[in-house]
Amino acid sequence: QVQLVESGGGLVQTGGSLRLSCAASGRTFSSYIMGWFRQAPGKEREFVAAFNWSGGTTYYADSVKGRFTISRDNAKNTVTLQMNSLKPEDTAVYYCAAAPTRFGVSWSAYRSRSESYDYWGQGTQVTVSS
């Protein structure tokens, strides 16, 4: 059974940092795109960042570019999201997700679309106080 388990959320002041982790189990995710999404109260789920195991390439939403960094630990089958210079508008539940790689298709076509992701974690709350 595939499981994605997030950890590391919490309460932080504006300008602070948090590090989210996503532990993957049940399969080897080397052929998957790993992504982070977030959903604020009353808003739709939105894309945050994605990591492509193949080549180690990354992609970010404009709203977090330069502040957030997605990375992976192969040995631990874990993906992390380092969040710096946090703002109140970053407050949301953050979800880790995994999307199967579509061979022959550029990942730019589906990396930020939530419907591309087959597996989701339970979410972790991030609250940034002003």
Disulfide bonds with the S-S distance in Angstrom:
Cys22-Cys96 2.00
